[in-house]
Amino acid sequence: MRQPDWQTIGEAAVAVLTTAGAAEKAATARAAAAAWRAGSLAATYDTPPPDRPARPARPELLLPADMPKRRKAGTADNRRALIHAVAHIELNAIDLAFDIVARFGGEMPRAFTDDWIGVGDDEARHFGLLSARLAALDCTYGDLPAHDGLWQAATATAHDIAARLAVVPMVLEARGLDVTPQMIDRFARLGDAESAAALQTIYDEEVGHVEAGSRWFHHLCAIEGAEPEEKFQSLVRTYFKGLLKRPFNRPARDSAGLPFSFYDPLADMLL
């Protein structure tokens, strides 16, 4: 990657969003995070983000209902499919983190950008970990189909920062806290300690990402004088299309500042 000539964090965030190649996007995200932390980017947000981030030609993107059934990690093909699915989520998460900075950073305290640039940097590193595991299994990101549901949630909440925080970190990323421990155990039982370790790193750091979402959501509610639980449930009912599935990993969600009373009333209902 050539040396970037960004002057502002808005330019850097949009550069991530408009980079199509998966590995290049992750590298651009890490470079943007390093430049922000070094103090070489102005806290200016005058570069509008695209409606949809650039993506590589592969994988083929399908509707969630058209995806092959989720497999258990019993064979090499199934392990590839599981890791590929998580890699796709992490690539989307890079774009989601930099989109929230570019789209909403100008209306929030500087610490908001600090947090979400850190999240984007983590997601880029996670994508690298999973890409290495795919390579070890003779696979490359893009070899298998993937679904497009995550960016649909971003599109639906592009106008409302509270809705974005409620749906993306507090619903979608929180779901990762529920399902990842079983994946870690499964890979460990199969003797794939490297994949289990990569997933453990992702799981540990995703707790902090959900916590950032919850913390900034509560910040907005305090400014508005809104009751956080009621506002969360209203926004999820309005903007999330899907099912909040049990069982929930309540200890991890509690650690992330996501109270049981927020999401339990919404469980098992098609929203």
N, C-alpha and C positions, 0 to 999 in steps of 0.2 A: 504494500500500500504506500502511495506517495505521501510525502509529508503534507498534512492538511494545512490550508491557509485560513481556517476559520477565525473570525474575530469575536463572535458571540456564541453563547450557548444555544440560542435559537438556530443559528446556522449549523452548528455541530449536530444538534438533535435531528434536524431535517436531513442532514447528510446521511445519518444512520437510516432514516426512514426511506430515503430514495436510493439506497444501495441494494441492488437486486441479489447478488450472489450471497449464499448463506454464510460461508466462511468469511467473505469480505464484510458482510454486515456485522458479524460478531467482532471482527478486527476493528472496524470503524467505531463500534460502540465502546470498545476498550480504549481506543485512542481518544475519543471524546471525553470519557470519564477521567482519563489521566490529565487531559488538558484543563478540564474544569477544576480538578483538585490542585493543579499547579498554579491556578490563578491566572491563566493566560487567556481566559474567555470572559468577556463582559456579560453581566447578567441582563441581557437584552433579548427580547422574545418577539422580534418583528419579522421573522421569517415564517410564513404560514405553512403548517404541515399539510401534506397531501391527504386527500380523503381516504386513500388506501396506500399502504406502503408497497414499495417495489419488492418483488419476490422472484426467485429463480424459476426457470421454465418447468422444473421438476421439484417436488413431487406433483402428481396430478391431485388437484383439490376436489374433493367430493362433498356433497351434503352429509351431515352427520348420519342421517338415516341410511345412506348408501355405503357407508364404510363396512369393510369386512368385520365380522364379529370379533370382539376383543379375545385374544388367545391367552392361554396360560403359558408360562415360560418353561415348558417341558422339553422342547426341541430347539435346535439352533435357529430354525426359521421363526419359531415363536419368540425366542429371545430377541432376534433382530426386529421383529414387528413391535414388540413392547418398547425397546430402546428407541426405535425410529419414532414411535408415537410421542414419547416424552421429548425427544429432540425437537420435534415439530412444535410442541407446546413451548419449549424454551425459546425457539426462534421467534414465535409470536410474542412471547413475553419481552424480548428485546424491544420490538417495535412498540408494544404497549407502554413500556417504561419511558421511551423517548418521545412517544406521542403525548403522554400526559405532561411532560416537561414543555414541549413545544406549544401545546394547545392551551395549557392552564398555568404554566409557571409564572407568567407575568402578573397574575392576579393573586399570587400566594407569597408568603414569606420565603426568603432565600433558602431556609432550611428545607422547604418542600423540594426544591430542585436538588439540594444535597442528597436527600433521601432517595429520590427516584433515579438520579444519575447512578447512585450506588446500587440500586436494584437492577438497573439496566446493565451495569458492569458485571454483577453477579450472573445475570441470565446469559450474558455472552460467554462467561467462563463456563457455565453449566453446559452450554451448547458445545463448547470445545471438549469437555469431558465425555459427553455422549457421542460426539463424532469419533473420538478415539476408540470408544468401545465398539461402535459400528464397524470401524476399520478392522478391529481385531476379529470381528465376526464376518469379514469379507463382505461388507455392505457399506454403502455411502448414503448420506442423507439425500433423499430424492428418489431412491430406488423403489420405494413403496408409496402407495397413495396416502393422503392425509386429509383431514376434514378442515372446513373453513369456519367453524362455529365461533372460534375465539374472536376473529375480527368482526363478525356480525355484532357481537356485544359491544365492541369499540365504536362501531358506526352508530349504534342505537344511542350511545351515551356521549357522542361527540360534542353536544351542546351544554352538558351539565356535569360539572366536576363532582358533585356529590353522588350523582347516579353512577359515574364512572368508578368512583371508589367503592360504592356499595356492590356493584356487579362484578368488577374485575378482581381486585384483591380479596374482597370480603365474601364473595361467593365462589368464583372460579378458582382462584388460587387456594382458597381454603379447602376446596375439594381435594386438591393435591395432598393436603395434610391427612385427609381421611384414607386415601388409597395407597400412598407411597410406602408406608411401613410393610404392608403385605407384599408389595413388589420386592422390597429389600430382602425380606425373609425368603421369598421364593428363589431369588437369584443365589442367595447364600446357600440354601439347601441343595441347589444344583451344582455347587462348587464354583460358581462364577463370582469370586470374591471381588474382582475389580469392578464389575458392574454394580454389585451391591454397595461398594464403597462410594462410587460415583453418585448413586441414588441417595445414599445417606448424607453426603455433602449437600445435595440439592434440598433434601427434606429439612435439614437443620437450618439452612439459610432461608428457605421459604417461610418459616415461622416469622422471621423478621420482616419479610415482605408483607405478609398479611397484617402484622402489627403496624407497619407504616400506614397501610390503607385505613385501618381502624382508627389510628391516632389522628390522621388528618380528617377523616370523616367526623370524628367527635369535635375537632377544632372548628369545622364549618358549622356544625350544629350549635356550638356555643356562640358563634358570631350571630347566627340567625335567631337564636333563642328557640331552636327546635328541640323536641324530645328525640334523642338519637335512636331509640328502639323503634318508635313509631315511624320515624322518617326512613330508617333502613328498610323496614318491612314494606312501606308504601312504594319506595323506589324499586325494590326487588320485584314486587308484584307488577309494576308498570314496565320495567325495562328488561327483566330477565325472562327468557322464554325457555323453559325446561323444568327439570325436577330436582329439588334438593333431596338427595338420597341419603338414607340412613345405611349403615351406622356412621355416626360422626366420631371423629377423634377428639373427644371433648378436652382431654388434657392439653393437646397441642393448640387447639383453638383458644382455650383459656389463656395459655401462655402468650398467644398472639393478641390478646385483648379483645377477643370476639365472644361476648357472653352467650351462653346457651339460650337465654330468653330471646335473643335477637332472631335466631334462625330456626329454633325448634317449632314454633307455630307455623312455619312455612314448609316444613318437611312433608314429603309424600304427597304434595299437591302439585298438579301440573299447572305451571304458572304461564 
